[in-house]
Amino acid sequence: ATTHIDVRGLPPPQPLIQILQLVQRLSGDAVLIVHHDRDPVWLYPELLQIGWWADVIDGDPGEVRLRIARAAP
């Protein structure tokens, strides 16, 4: 299942908090698509610590779009 979250326009650290809270509620095979204003550099190490990873994928102009999924065992 794919879930989308749009954190554009939210002040830091709200995007980080909302993304991490949502990831922790997702099932193991879920994919999260994040719509963000900027590259969330602080998010990547947090995701790795809980066994998830992120790829930057094509998005709209001015948007950073991420695909987040559980890391392979």
Beta strands, then each sheet from edge to edge (+ up, - down):
strand 1: 2-6
strand 2: 31-36
strand 3: 52-57
strand 4: 64-70
sheet 1: 1+ 2+ 4- 3+
end
